[in-house]
């Protein structure tokens, strides 16, 4: 899966290496590629901003759309990791 490409709309940081990530609730771990880790951090950051109300009202819809697009990308590119970390 090292040939994964992040979508053009992606505005997060692109990591050079992947790493093992742990589900914050279940403790289950899974290895992610650099692209997957980049998208995972983007998803988690967007989730945190939406949950904490950090985004201004005019940015809420934009943030929610990017979060959905990120989740869809992750589900398509690594459904197993999606189930472990995000479902």
PyMOL Python script that loads the backbone (N, CA, C, O; Angstrom):
from pymol import cmd

cmd.read_pdbstr("""\
ATOM      1  N   UNK A   1       0.810  -1.201   0.000  1.00  0.00           N
ATOM      2  CA  UNK A   1       0.000   0.000   0.000  1.00  0.00           C
ATOM      3  C   UNK A   1       0.855   1.269   0.000  1.00  0.00           C
ATOM      4  O   UNK A   1       0.355   2.366   0.249  1.00  0.00           O
ATOM      5  N   UNK A   2       2.127   1.107  -0.278  1.00  0.00           N
ATOM      6  CA  UNK A   2       3.009   2.259  -0.251  1.00  0.00           C
ATOM      7  C   UNK A   2       2.790   3.194  -1.439  1.00  0.00           C
ATOM      8  O   UNK A   2       3.327   4.302  -1.450  1.00  0.00           O
ATOM      9  N   UNK A   3       2.014   2.772  -2.438  1.00  0.00           N
ATOM     10  CA  UNK A   3       1.747   3.625  -3.588  1.00  0.00           C
ATOM     11  C   UNK A   3       0.476   4.453  -3.410  1.00  0.00           C
ATOM     12  O   UNK A   3      -0.021   5.027  -4.379  1.00  0.00           O
ATOM     13  N   UNK A   4      -0.047   4.524  -2.212  1.00  0.00           N
ATOM     14  CA  UNK A   4      -1.251   5.309  -1.942  1.00  0.00           C
ATOM     15  C   UNK A   4      -0.983   6.787  -2.197  1.00  0.00           C
ATOM     16  O   UNK A   4       0.091   7.305  -1.888  1.00  0.00           O
ATOM     17  N   UNK A   5      -1.962   7.437  -2.754  1.00  0.00           N
ATOM     18  CA  UNK A   5      -1.855   8.879  -2.987  1.00  0.00           C
ATOM     19  C   UNK A   5      -2.947   9.580  -2.201  1.00  0.00           C
ATOM     20  O   UNK A   5      -4.097   9.141  -2.171  1.00  0.00           O
ATOM     21  N   UNK A   6      -2.569  10.668  -1.574  1.00  0.00           N
ATOM     22  CA  UNK A   6      -3.556  11.473  -0.869  1.00  0.00           C
ATOM     23  C   UNK A   6      -4.292  12.344  -1.888  1.00  0.00           C
ATOM     24  O   UNK A   6      -3.701  12.751  -2.888  1.00  0.00           O
ATOM     25  N   UNK A   7      -5.557  12.629  -1.651  1.00  0.00           N
ATOM     26  CA  UNK A   7      -6.334  13.419  -2.604  1.00  0.00           C
ATOM     27  C   UNK A   7      -5.853  14.865  -2.682  1.00  0.00           C
ATOM     28  O   UNK A   7      -5.193  15.364  -1.771  1.00  0.00           O
ATOM     29  N   UNK A   8      -6.193  15.521  -3.777  1.00  0.00           N
ATOM     30  CA  UNK A   8      -5.762  16.907  -4.001  1.00  0.00           C
ATOM     31  C   UNK A   8      -6.283  17.859  -2.933  1.00  0.00           C
ATOM     32  O   UNK A   8      -5.623  18.851  -2.621  1.00  0.00           O
ATOM     33  N   UNK A   9      -7.452  17.579  -2.368  1.00  0.00           N
ATOM     34  CA  UNK A   9      -8.047  18.474  -1.373  1.00  0.00           C
ATOM     35  C   UNK A   9      -7.339  18.378  -0.016  1.00  0.00           C
ATOM     36  O   UNK A   9      -7.538  19.241   0.840  1.00  0.00           O
ATOM     37  N   UNK A  10      -6.530  17.358   0.190  1.00  0.00           N
ATOM     38  CA  UNK A  10      -5.874  17.131   1.480  1.00  0.00           C
ATOM     39  C   UNK A  10      -4.938  18.293   1.812  1.00  0.00           C
ATOM     40  O   UNK A  10      -4.063  18.640   1.019  1.00  0.00           O
ATOM     41  N   UNK A  11      -5.130  18.890   2.988  1.00  0.00           N
ATOM     42  CA  UNK A  11      -4.333  20.042   3.397  1.00  0.00           C
ATOM     43  C   UNK A  11      -3.482  19.770   4.634  1.00  0.00           C
ATOM     44  O   UNK A  11      -2.853  20.682   5.171  1.00  0.00           O
ATOM     45  N   UNK A  12      -3.463  18.521   5.084  1.00  0.00           N
ATOM     46  CA  UNK A  12      -2.701  18.174   6.277  1.00  0.00           C
ATOM     47  C   UNK A  12      -1.228  17.946   5.966  1.00  0.00           C
ATOM     48  O   UNK A  12      -0.782  18.095   4.828  1.00  0.00           O
ATOM     49  N   UNK A  13      -0.499  17.588   6.990  1.00  0.00           N
ATOM     50  CA  UNK A  13       0.931  17.306   6.843  1.00  0.00           C
ATOM     51  C   UNK A  13       1.116  15.924   6.228  1.00  0.00           C
ATOM     52  O   UNK A  13       0.445  14.968   6.617  1.00  0.00           O
ATOM     53  N   UNK A  14       2.025  15.825   5.273  1.00  0.00           N
ATOM     54  CA  UNK A  14       2.335  14.545   4.651  1.00  0.00           C
ATOM     55  C   UNK A  14       3.588  13.979   5.309  1.00  0.00           C
ATOM     56  O   UNK A  14       4.678  14.537   5.173  1.00  0.00           O
ATOM     57  N   UNK A  15       3.426  12.874   6.021  1.00  0.00           N
ATOM     58  CA  UNK A  15       4.553  12.244   6.704  1.00  0.00           C
ATOM     59  C   UNK A  15       5.389  11.424   5.731  1.00  0.00           C
ATOM     60  O   UNK A  15       4.890  10.965   4.703  1.00  0.00           O
ATOM     61  N   UNK A  16       6.643  11.249   6.058  1.00  0.00           N
ATOM     62  CA  UNK A  16       7.553  10.465   5.222  1.00  0.00           C
ATOM     63  C   UNK A  16       7.537   8.987   5.597  1.00  0.00           C
ATOM     64  O   UNK A  16       7.894   8.133   4.786  1.00  0.00           O
ATOM     65  N   UNK A  17       7.122   8.686   6.827  1.00  0.00           N
ATOM     66  CA  UNK A  17       7.103   7.296   7.303  1.00  0.00           C
ATOM     67  C   UNK A  17       5.795   7.015   8.027  1.00  0.00           C
ATOM     68  O   UNK A  17       5.175   7.910   8.601  1.00  0.00           O
ATOM     69  N   UNK A  18       5.395   5.761   7.986  1.00  0.00           N
ATOM     70  CA  UNK A  18       4.230   5.325   8.739  1.00  0.00           C
ATOM     71  C   UNK A  18       4.634   4.907  10.138  1.00  0.00           C
ATOM     72  O   UNK A  18       5.805   4.986  10.510  1.00  0.00           O
ATOM     73  N   UNK A  19       3.655   4.462  10.911  1.00  0.00           N
ATOM     74  CA  UNK A  19       3.945   3.956  12.256  1.00  0.00           C
ATOM     75  C   UNK A  19       2.733   3.192  12.780  1.00  0.00           C
ATOM     76  O   UNK A  19       1.667   3.190  12.163  1.00  0.00           O
ATOM     77  N   UNK A  20       2.912   2.553  13.910  1.00  0.00           N
ATOM     78  CA  UNK A  20       1.835   1.827  14.560  1.00  0.00           C
ATOM     79  C   UNK A  20       0.980   2.807  15.354  1.00  0.00           C
ATOM     80  O   UNK A  20       1.496   3.643  16.097  1.00  0.00           O
ATOM     81  N   UNK A  21      -0.337   2.690  15.184  1.00  0.00           N
ATOM     82  CA  UNK A  21      -1.279   3.574  15.874  1.00  0.00           C
ATOM     83  C   UNK A  21      -2.200   2.712  16.731  1.00  0.00           C
ATOM     84  O   UNK A  21      -2.583   1.608  16.343  1.00  0.00           O
ATOM     85  N   UNK A  22      -2.541   3.230  17.889  1.00  0.00           N
ATOM     86  CA  UNK A  22      -3.387   2.515  18.839  1.00  0.00           C
ATOM     87  C   UNK A  22      -4.749   3.193  18.946  1.00  0.00           C
ATOM     88  O   UNK A  22      -4.831   4.415  19.070  1.00  0.00           O
ATOM     89  N   UNK A  23      -5.817   2.396  18.898  1.00  0.00           N
ATOM     90  CA  UNK A  23      -7.164   2.912  19.096  1.00  0.00           C
ATOM     91  C   UNK A  23      -7.260   3.448  20.518  1.00  0.00           C
ATOM     92  O   UNK A  23      -6.928   2.754  21.480  1.00  0.00           O
ATOM     93  N   UNK A  24      -7.715   4.682  20.639  1.00  0.00           N
ATOM     94  CA  UNK A  24      -7.733   5.341  21.954  1.00  0.00           C
ATOM     95  C   UNK A  24      -8.750   4.736  22.911  1.00  0.00           C
ATOM     96  O   UNK A  24      -8.677   4.975  24.116  1.00  0.00           O
ATOM     97  N   UNK A  25      -9.692   3.961  22.401  1.00  0.00           N
ATOM     98  CA  UNK A  25     -10.708   3.352  23.264  1.00  0.00           C
ATOM     99  C   UNK A  25     -10.441   1.867  23.528  1.00  0.00           C
ATOM    100  O   UNK A  25     -10.501   1.416  24.672  1.00  0.00           O
ATOM    101  N   UNK A  26     -10.148   1.113  22.467  1.00  0.00           N
ATOM    102  CA  UNK A  26      -9.988  -0.335  22.618  1.00  0.00           C
ATOM    103  C   UNK A  26      -8.560  -0.758  22.921  1.00  0.00           C
ATOM    104  O   UNK A  26      -8.334  -1.836  23.471  1.00  0.00           O
ATOM    105  N   UNK A  27      -7.593   0.088  22.565  1.00  0.00           N
ATOM    106  CA  UNK A  27      -6.191  -0.270  22.757  1.00  0.00           C
ATOM    107  C   UNK A  27      -5.624  -1.112  21.627  1.00  0.00           C
ATOM    108  O   UNK A  27      -4.428  -1.403  21.619  1.00  0.00           O
ATOM    109  N   UNK A  28      -6.468  -1.513  20.663  1.00  0.00           N
ATOM    110  CA  UNK A  28      -6.003  -2.322  19.537  1.00  0.00           C
ATOM    111  C   UNK A  28      -5.042  -1.486  18.685  1.00  0.00           C
ATOM    112  O   UNK A  28      -5.248  -0.287  18.495  1.00  0.00           O
ATOM    113  N   UNK A  29      -3.980  -2.144  18.170  1.00  0.00           N
ATOM    114  CA  UNK A  29      -2.952  -1.448  17.401  1.00  0.00           C
ATOM    115  C   UNK A  29      -2.951  -1.937  15.963  1.00  0.00           C
ATOM    116  O   UNK A  29      -3.302  -3.082  15.675  1.00  0.00           O
ATOM    117  N   UNK A  30      -2.542  -1.030  15.050  1.00  0.00           N
ATOM    118  CA  UNK A  30      -2.410  -1.396  13.641  1.00  0.00           C
ATOM    119  C   UNK A  30      -1.345  -0.510  12.994  1.00  0.00           C
ATOM    120  O   UNK A  30      -1.201   0.663  13.337  1.00  0.00           O
ATOM    121  N   UNK A  31      -0.612  -1.085  12.065  1.00  0.00           N
ATOM    122  CA  UNK A  31       0.440  -0.367  11.348  1.00  0.00           C
ATOM    123  C   UNK A  31      -0.164   0.427  10.195  1.00  0.00           C
ATOM    124  O   UNK A  31      -0.973  -0.097   9.430  1.00  0.00           O
ATOM    125  N   UNK A  32       0.233   1.697  10.075  1.00  0.00           N
ATOM    126  CA  UNK A  32      -0.233   2.554   9.001  1.00  0.00           C
ATOM    127  C   UNK A  32       0.929   2.983   8.115  1.00  0.00           C
ATOM    128  O   UNK A  32       2.052   3.159   8.586  1.00  0.00           O
ATOM    129  N   UNK A  33       0.645   3.148   6.824  1.00  0.00           N
ATOM    130  CA  UNK A  33       1.630   3.704   5.907  1.00  0.00           C
ATOM    131  C   UNK A  33       1.748   5.208   6.179  1.00  0.00           C
ATOM    132  O   UNK A  33       0.984   5.763   6.969  1.00  0.00           O
ATOM    133  N   UNK A  34       2.699   5.852   5.526  1.00  0.00           N
ATOM    134  CA  UNK A  34       2.872   7.298   5.691  1.00  0.00           C
ATOM    135  C   UNK A  34       1.610   8.052   5.267  1.00  0.00           C
ATOM    136  O   UNK A  34       1.178   8.972   5.961  1.00  0.00           O
ATOM    137  N   UNK A  35       1.013   7.666   4.123  1.00  0.00           N
ATOM    138  CA  UNK A  35      -0.203   8.341   3.650  1.00  0.00           C
ATOM    139  C   UNK A  35      -1.359   8.107   4.620  1.00  0.00           C
ATOM    140  O   UNK A  35      -2.111   9.031   4.928  1.00  0.00           O
ATOM    141  N   UNK A  36      -1.500   6.871   5.099  1.00  0.00           N
ATOM    142  CA  UNK A  36      -2.580   6.557   6.044  1.00  0.00           C
ATOM    143  C   UNK A  36      -2.412   7.324   7.350  1.00  0.00           C
ATOM    144  O   UNK A  36      -3.385   7.838   7.901  1.00  0.00           O
ATOM    145  N   UNK A  37      -1.189   7.401   7.841  1.00  0.00           N
ATOM    146  CA  UNK A  37      -0.927   8.133   9.075  1.00  0.00           C
ATOM    147  C   UNK A  37      -1.228   9.624   8.897  1.00  0.00           C
ATOM    148  O   UNK A  37      -1.779  10.266   9.791  1.00  0.00           O
ATOM    149  N   UNK A  38      -0.865  10.154   7.755  1.00  0.00           N
ATOM    150  CA  UNK A  38      -1.159  11.560   7.458  1.00  0.00           C
ATOM    151  C   UNK A  38      -2.667  11.804   7.487  1.00  0.00           C
ATOM    152  O   UNK A  38      -3.133  12.766   8.098  1.00  0.00           O
ATOM    153  N   UNK A  39      -3.428  10.930   6.825  1.00  0.00           N
ATOM    154  CA  UNK A  39      -4.875  11.095   6.786  1.00  0.00           C
ATOM    155  C   UNK A  39      -5.493  10.835   8.160  1.00  0.00           C
ATOM    156  O   UNK A  39      -6.436  11.523   8.554  1.00  0.00           O
ATOM    157  N   UNK A  40      -4.973   9.854   8.886  1.00  0.00           N
ATOM    158  CA  UNK A  40      -5.489   9.563  10.223  1.00  0.00           C
ATOM    159  C   UNK A  40      -5.343  10.786  11.133  1.00  0.00           C
ATOM    160  O   UNK A  40      -6.283  11.158  11.836  1.00  0.00           O
ATOM    161  N   UNK A  41      -4.178  11.398  11.116  1.00  0.00           N
ATOM    162  CA  UNK A  41      -3.974  12.596  11.946  1.00  0.00           C
ATOM    163  C   UNK A  41      -4.869  13.747  11.500  1.00  0.00           C
ATOM    164  O   UNK A  41      -5.359  14.512  12.331  1.00  0.00           O
ATOM    165  N   UNK A  42      -5.084  13.871  10.196  1.00  0.00           N
ATOM    166  CA  UNK A  42      -5.989  14.889   9.663  1.00  0.00           C
ATOM    167  C   UNK A  42      -7.413  14.646  10.188  1.00  0.00           C
ATOM    168  O   UNK A  42      -8.085  15.579  10.626  1.00  0.00           O
ATOM    169  N   UNK A  43      -7.858  13.400  10.139  1.00  0.00           N
ATOM    170  CA  UNK A  43      -9.198  13.027  10.616  1.00  0.00           C
ATOM    171  C   UNK A  43      -9.332  13.309  12.106  1.00  0.00           C
ATOM    172  O   UNK A  43     -10.323  13.888  12.551  1.00  0.00           O
ATOM    173  N   UNK A  44      -8.325  12.894  12.873  1.00  0.00           N
ATOM    174  CA  UNK A  44      -8.392  13.094  14.320  1.00  0.00           C
ATOM    175  C   UNK A  44      -8.375  14.583  14.670  1.00  0.00           C
ATOM    176  O   UNK A  44      -9.081  15.014  15.581  1.00  0.00           O
ATOM    177  N   UNK A  45      -7.577  15.360  13.955  1.00  0.00           N
ATOM    178  CA  UNK A  45      -7.535  16.805  14.191  1.00  0.00           C
ATOM    179  C   UNK A  45      -8.862  17.464  13.863  1.00  0.00           C
ATOM    180  O   UNK A  45      -9.346  18.303  14.622  1.00  0.00           O
ATOM    181  N   UNK A  46      -9.456  17.087  12.728  1.00  0.00           N
ATOM    182  CA  UNK A  46     -10.755  17.651  12.340  1.00  0.00           C
ATOM    183  C   UNK A  46     -11.835  17.248  13.341  1.00  0.00           C
ATOM    184  O   UNK A  46     -12.694  18.057  13.690  1.00  0.00           O
ATOM    185  N   UNK A  47     -11.791  16.011  13.798  1.00  0.00           N
ATOM    186  CA  UNK A  47     -12.754  15.534  14.788  1.00  0.00           C
ATOM    187  C   UNK A  47     -12.637  16.337  16.076  1.00  0.00           C
ATOM    188  O   UNK A  47     -13.640  16.770  16.642  1.00  0.00           O
ATOM    189  N   UNK A  48     -11.424  16.529  16.527  1.00  0.00           N
ATOM    190  CA  UNK A  48     -11.180  17.284  17.758  1.00  0.00           C
ATOM    191  C   UNK A  48     -11.677  18.722  17.630  1.00  0.00           C
ATOM    192  O   UNK A  48     -12.318  19.243  18.543  1.00  0.00           O
ATOM    193  N   UNK A  49     -11.382  19.358  16.505  1.00  0.00           N
ATOM    194  CA  UNK A  49     -11.831  20.740  16.312  1.00  0.00           C
ATOM    195  C   UNK A  49     -13.352  20.835  16.281  1.00  0.00           C
ATOM    196  O   UNK A  49     -13.926  21.772  16.836  1.00  0.00           O
ATOM    197  N   UNK A  50     -14.008  19.874  15.637  1.00  0.00           N
ATOM    198  CA  UNK A  50     -15.472  19.890  15.597  1.00  0.00           C
ATOM    199  C   UNK A  50     -16.058  19.627  16.981  1.00  0.00           C
ATOM    200  O   UNK A  50     -17.000  20.304  17.394  1.00  0.00           O
ATOM    201  N   UNK A  51     -15.507  18.651  17.701  1.00  0.00           N
ATOM    202  CA  UNK A  51     -16.017  18.307  19.035  1.00  0.00           C
ATOM    203  C   UNK A  51     -15.822  19.437  20.036  1.00  0.00           C
ATOM    204  O   UNK A  51     -16.668  19.654  20.903  1.00  0.00           O
ATOM    205  N   UNK A  52     -14.714  20.155  19.920  1.00  0.00           N
ATOM    206  CA  UNK A  52     -14.413  21.216  20.877  1.00  0.00           C
ATOM    207  C   UNK A  52     -14.996  22.567  20.459  1.00  0.00           C
ATOM    208  O   UNK A  52     -14.903  23.544  21.202  1.00  0.00           O
ATOM    209  N   UNK A  53     -15.594  22.617  19.276  1.00  0.00           N
ATOM    210  CA  UNK A  53     -16.178  23.861  18.810  1.00  0.00           C
ATOM    211  C   UNK A  53     -15.144  24.904  18.446  1.00  0.00           C
ATOM    212  O   UNK A  53     -15.413  26.103  18.527  1.00  0.00           O
ATOM    213  N   UNK A  54     -13.950  24.456  18.042  1.00  0.00           N
ATOM    214  CA  UNK A  54     -12.872  25.379  17.710  1.00  0.00           C
ATOM    215  C   UNK A  54     -13.144  26.100  16.389  1.00  0.00           C
ATOM    216  O   UNK A  54     -12.748  27.252  16.210  1.00  0.00           O
ATOM    217  N   UNK A  55     -13.820  25.418  15.475  1.00  0.00           N
ATOM    218  CA  UNK A  55     -14.094  26.031  14.176  1.00  0.00           C
ATOM    219  C   UNK A  55     -15.180  27.090  14.312  1.00  0.00           C
ATOM    220  O   UNK A  55     -16.164  26.904  15.027  1.00  0.00           O
ATOM    221  N   UNK A  56     -14.987  28.184  13.624  1.00  0.00           N
ATOM    222  CA  UNK A  56     -16.008  29.224  13.598  1.00  0.00           C
ATOM    223  C   UNK A  56     -17.197  28.713  12.803  1.00  0.00           C
ATOM    224  O   UNK A  56     -17.065  27.808  11.980  1.00  0.00           O
ATOM    225  N   UNK A  57     -18.346  29.293  13.053  1.00  0.00           N
ATOM    226  CA  UNK A  57     -19.582  28.803  12.451  1.00  0.00           C
ATOM    227  C   UNK A  57     -19.475  28.632  10.939  1.00  0.00           C
ATOM    228  O   UNK A  57     -19.943  27.632  10.394  1.00  0.00           O
ATOM    229  N   UNK A  58     -18.862  29.603  10.256  1.00  0.00           N
ATOM    230  CA  UNK A  58     -18.766  29.515   8.797  1.00  0.00           C
ATOM    231  C   UNK A  58     -17.840  28.394   8.338  1.00  0.00           C
ATOM    232  O   UNK A  58     -17.922  27.971   7.185  1.00  0.00           O
ATOM    233  N   UNK A  59     -16.972  27.910   9.201  1.00  0.00           N
ATOM    234  CA  UNK A  59     -16.045  26.836   8.843  1.00  0.00           C
ATOM    235  C   UNK A  59     -16.557  25.457   9.250  1.00  0.00           C
ATOM    236  O   UNK A  59     -15.965  24.449   8.867  1.00  0.00           O
ATOM    237  N   UNK A  60     -17.633  25.394  10.011  1.00  0.00           N
ATOM    238  CA  UNK A  60     -18.142  24.102  10.477  1.00  0.00           C
ATOM    239  C   UNK A  60     -18.514  23.166   9.335  1.00  0.00           C
ATOM    240  O   UNK A  60     -18.129  21.997   9.333  1.00  0.00           O
ATOM    241  N   UNK A  61     -19.256  23.677   8.374  1.00  0.00           N
ATOM    242  CA  UNK A  61     -19.685  22.843   7.249  1.00  0.00           C
ATOM    243  C   UNK A  61     -18.479  22.366   6.457  1.00  0.00           C
ATOM    244  O   UNK A  61     -18.414  21.202   6.061  1.00  0.00           O
ATOM    245  N   UNK A  62     -17.522  23.262   6.223  1.00  0.00           N
ATOM    246  CA  UNK A  62     -16.305  22.911   5.501  1.00  0.00           C
ATOM    247  C   UNK A  62     -15.530  21.828   6.257  1.00  0.00           C
ATOM    248  O   UNK A  62     -15.070  20.859   5.652  1.00  0.00           O
ATOM    249  N   UNK A  63     -15.386  21.988   7.563  1.00  0.00           N
ATOM    250  CA  UNK A  63     -14.673  21.007   8.384  1.00  0.00           C
ATOM    251  C   UNK A  63     -15.360  19.660   8.390  1.00  0.00           C
ATOM    252  O   UNK A  63     -14.696  18.625   8.326  1.00  0.00           O
ATOM    253  N   UNK A  64     -16.676  19.657   8.466  1.00  0.00           N
ATOM    254  CA  UNK A  64     -17.440  18.407   8.462  1.00  0.00           C
ATOM    255  C   UNK A  64     -17.312  17.706   7.114  1.00  0.00           C
ATOM    256  O   UNK A  64     -17.218  16.480   7.060  1.00  0.00           O
ATOM    257  N   UNK A  65     -17.307  18.476   6.024  1.00  0.00           N
ATOM    258  CA  UNK A  65     -17.152  17.873   4.691  1.00  0.00           C
ATOM    259  C   UNK A  65     -15.784  17.239   4.542  1.00  0.00           C
ATOM    260  O   UNK A  65     -15.666  16.130   4.022  1.00  0.00           O
ATOM    261  N   UNK A  66     -14.742  17.939   4.996  1.00  0.00           N
ATOM    262  CA  UNK A  66     -13.389  17.384   4.917  1.00  0.00           C
ATOM    263  C   UNK A  66     -13.253  16.144   5.786  1.00  0.00           C
ATOM    264  O   UNK A  66     -12.578  15.188   5.402  1.00  0.00           O
ATOM    265  N   UNK A  67     -13.879  16.150   6.936  1.00  0.00           N
ATOM    266  CA  UNK A  67     -13.850  14.984   7.812  1.00  0.00           C
ATOM    267  C   UNK A  67     -14.492  13.791   7.111  1.00  0.00           C
ATOM    268  O   UNK A  67     -13.936  12.693   7.135  1.00  0.00           O
ATOM    269  N   UNK A  68     -15.635  13.984   6.496  1.00  0.00           N
ATOM    270  CA  UNK A  68     -16.316  12.899   5.775  1.00  0.00           C
ATOM    271  C   UNK A  68     -15.465  12.404   4.610  1.00  0.00           C
ATOM    272  O   UNK A  68     -15.346  11.198   4.398  1.00  0.00           O
ATOM    273  N   UNK A  69     -14.870  13.332   3.852  1.00  0.00           N
ATOM    274  CA  UNK A  69     -14.021  12.930   2.731  1.00  0.00           C
ATOM    275  C   UNK A  69     -12.812  12.143   3.229  1.00  0.00           C
ATOM    276  O   UNK A  69     -12.402  11.169   2.597  1.00  0.00           O
ATOM    277  N   UNK A  70     -12.244  12.558   4.352  1.00  0.00           N
ATOM    278  CA  UNK A  70     -11.107  11.841   4.925  1.00  0.00           C
ATOM    279  C   UNK A  70     -11.487  10.440   5.374  1.00  0.00           C
ATOM    280  O   UNK A  70     -10.744   9.485   5.147  1.00  0.00           O
ATOM    281  N   UNK A  71     -12.633  10.320   6.005  1.00  0.00           N
ATOM    282  CA  UNK A  71     -13.114   9.002   6.449  1.00  0.00           C
ATOM    283  C   UNK A  71     -13.369   8.098   5.238  1.00  0.00           C
ATOM    284  O   UNK A  71     -13.021   6.917   5.259  1.00  0.00           O
ATOM    285  N   UNK A  72     -13.975   8.653   4.187  1.00  0.00           N
ATOM    286  CA  UNK A  72     -14.228   7.871   2.970  1.00  0.00           C
ATOM    287  C   UNK A  72     -12.918   7.408   2.341  1.00  0.00           C
ATOM    288  O   UNK A  72     -12.797   6.257   1.922  1.00  0.00           O
ATOM    289  N   UNK A  73     -11.928   8.319   2.275  1.00  0.00           N
ATOM    290  CA  UNK A  73     -10.626   7.946   1.718  1.00  0.00           C
ATOM    291  C   UNK A  73     -10.013   6.815   2.528  1.00  0.00           C
ATOM    292  O   UNK A  73      -9.502   5.853   1.955  1.00  0.00           O
ATOM    293  N   UNK A  74     -10.055   6.917   3.845  1.00  0.00           N
ATOM    294  CA  UNK A  74      -9.443   5.917   4.712  1.00  0.00           C
ATOM    295  C   UNK A  74     -10.150   4.569   4.566  1.00  0.00           C
ATOM    296  O   UNK A  74      -9.495   3.530   4.488  1.00  0.00           O
ATOM    297  N   UNK A  75     -11.476   4.585   4.528  1.00  0.00           N
ATOM    298  CA  UNK A  75     -12.270   3.359   4.383  1.00  0.00           C
ATOM    299  C   UNK A  75     -11.912   2.656   3.076  1.00  0.00           C
ATOM    300  O   UNK A  75     -11.798   1.431   3.039  1.00  0.00           O
ATOM    301  N   UNK A  76     -11.734   3.432   2.000  1.00  0.00           N
ATOM    302  CA  UNK A  76     -11.418   2.873   0.683  1.00  0.00           C
ATOM    303  C   UNK A  76      -9.993   2.333   0.625  1.00  0.00           C
ATOM    304  O   UNK A  76      -9.755   1.289   0.018  1.00  0.00           O
ATOM    305  N   UNK A  77      -9.043   3.029   1.246  1.00  0.00           N
ATOM    306  CA  UNK A  77      -7.636   2.676   1.117  1.00  0.00           C
ATOM    307  C   UNK A  77      -7.139   1.637   2.108  1.00  0.00           C
ATOM    308  O   UNK A  77      -6.163   0.941   1.828  1.00  0.00           O
ATOM    309  N   UNK A  78      -7.789   1.516   3.265  1.00  0.00           N
ATOM    310  CA  UNK A  78      -7.398   0.495   4.236  1.00  0.00           C
ATOM    311  C   UNK A  78      -8.585   0.225   5.156  1.00  0.00           C
ATOM    312  O   UNK A  78      -8.673   0.752   6.265  1.00  0.00           O
ATOM    313  N   UNK A  79      -9.486  -0.607   4.663  1.00  0.00           N
ATOM    314  CA  UNK A  79     -10.722  -0.872   5.413  1.00  0.00           C
ATOM    315  C   UNK A  79     -10.449  -1.536   6.762  1.00  0.00           C
ATOM    316  O   UNK A  79     -11.180  -1.299   7.723  1.00  0.00           O
ATOM    317  N   UNK A  80      -9.401  -2.369   6.845  1.00  0.00           N
ATOM    318  CA  UNK A  80      -9.083  -3.019   8.118  1.00  0.00           C
ATOM    319  C   UNK A  80      -8.662  -1.985   9.162  1.00  0.00           C
ATOM    320  O   UNK A  80      -9.146  -2.012  10.294  1.00  0.00           O
ATOM    321  N   UNK A  81      -7.765  -1.076   8.785  1.00  0.00           N
ATOM    322  CA  UNK A  81      -7.328  -0.031   9.714  1.00  0.00           C
ATOM    323  C   UNK A  81      -8.486   0.885  10.056  1.00  0.00           C
ATOM    324  O   UNK A  81      -8.601   1.345  11.192  1.00  0.00           O
ATOM    325  N   UNK A  82      -9.341   1.154   9.089  1.00  0.00           N
ATOM    326  CA  UNK A  82     -10.527   1.984   9.361  1.00  0.00           C
ATOM    327  C   UNK A  82     -11.369   1.350  10.454  1.00  0.00           C
ATOM    328  O   UNK A  82     -11.808   2.028  11.383  1.00  0.00           O
ATOM    329  N   UNK A  83     -11.595   0.029  10.340  1.00  0.00           N
ATOM    330  CA  UNK A  83     -12.413  -0.681  11.334  1.00  0.00           C
ATOM    331  C   UNK A  83     -11.739  -0.657  12.713  1.00  0.00           C
ATOM    332  O   UNK A  83     -12.426  -0.530  13.726  1.00  0.00           O
ATOM    333  N   UNK A  84     -10.435  -0.775  12.765  1.00  0.00           N
ATOM    334  CA  UNK A  84      -9.712  -0.793  14.041  1.00  0.00           C
ATOM    335  C   UNK A  84      -9.687   0.594  14.685  1.00  0.00           C
ATOM    336  O   UNK A  84      -9.875   0.725  15.895  1.00  0.00           O
ATOM    337  N   UNK A  85      -9.457   1.614  13.885  1.00  0.00           N
ATOM    338  CA  UNK A  85      -9.195   2.948  14.454  1.00  0.00           C
ATOM    339  C   UNK A  85     -10.374   3.917  14.425  1.00  0.00           C
ATOM    340  O   UNK A  85     -10.491   4.765  15.309  1.00  0.00           O
ATOM    341  N   UNK A  86     -11.243   3.809  13.431  1.00  0.00           N
ATOM    342  CA  UNK A  86     -12.215   4.872  13.212  1.00  0.00           C
ATOM    343  C   UNK A  86     -13.671   4.456  13.251  1.00  0.00           C
ATOM    344  O   UNK A  86     -14.545   5.316  13.355  1.00  0.00           O
ATOM    345  N   UNK A  87     -13.960   3.177  13.172  1.00  0.00           N
ATOM    346  CA  UNK A  87     -15.363   2.744  13.126  1.00  0.00           C
ATOM    347  C   UNK A  87     -16.001   2.741  14.485  1.00  0.00           C
ATOM    348  O   UNK A  87     -17.177   2.402  14.614  1.00  0.00           O
TER     349      UNK A  87
END
""", "prot")
cmd.dss("prot")
cmd.show_as("cartoon", "prot")
cmd.util.cbc("prot")
cmd.orient("prot")
